[in-house]
């Protein structure tokens, strides 16, 4: 089955199965990513209390960990939920927001990697580089490197960790260390809205819940989210209306549209 067919199948299964996606994410994007997951067809839950995360993740089809607004307690919750998900073989995706910017963020990302079994890590180029090269830095949560800068490190790190690495940018790169897929969907306005990367991570989490191949789940999810940006741009020309139009597009895009609109190399 090629990626176009796989994408259509994944979106169809997502809307039929409506998997619970457990998010331990940041305050900035919590409402928007929950709405994006609902629009796509998933069932989101935002639960981070240390005394409930293990119970909550036991019901979930996927676990999304996002270190955007981090505290020590939240790191503990992420590790606890991640360990439980690992035991249950529930797919986990990590978004290492701002890794490389501060010691807290970098060490938290590495602790989660060490103590859980991740299916996917999604970040910008600088965040991904920081996970392998301690001298690599970033500017807050923004990337100062290109996808091409991090391509070799991503392949090597994916092989070392036995996980899928997704670097998002104008062209997304997805690799498991051996296979590489580039996804060319998206729109420049996506870079003008806070939390589009975090939302991409959440959508990947939803696709992981219905596709057992993390590489293909990630590539098809990124094509779907990027296509939503393309569709949204046809009715919205500025960031405020665009972010709402993206939610509408996630809801209205059909499996057939995703099949025909996904742009992949690899």
Number of C-alpha atoms within 10 A of each C-alpha: 7 8 19 20 16 19 31 21 19 23 26 16 18 21 18 11 15 19 24 22 28 28 26 25 25 20 11 13 18 17 11 19 25 21 19 24 27 17 19 25 23 26 21 21 18 18 16 22 15 17 10 13 23 21 12 21 25 17 14 21 25 27 32 26 32 24 24 21 14 16 13 10 12 21 24 17 22 30 23 21 28 29 21 19 26 18 12 12 14 22 24 27 28 28 26 27 28 27 31 27 19 13 10 16 22 21 15 22 26 15 15 21 18 12 13 19 21 26 27 29 24 26 26 27 27 27 32 30 26 23 21 15 11 10 9 16 20 20 15 14 17 14 18 14 18 16 21 15 13 20 21 13 20 28 22 18 21 21 16 12 16 15 22 28 32 33 27 21 21 17 18 23 29 30 28 24 20 10 11 18 19 20 25 19 21 25 16 12 18 23 14 13 14 14 19 21 22 28 20 25 29 31 28 28 33 33 31 30 26 22 21 12 12 27 23 22 24 34 27 31 27 30 27 33 28 28 25 26 26 21 21 24 23 10 12 17 11 12 16 11 13 22 23 15 21 26 22 17 23 25 17 14 18 15 21 15 15 25 21 13 19 25 22 18 10 10
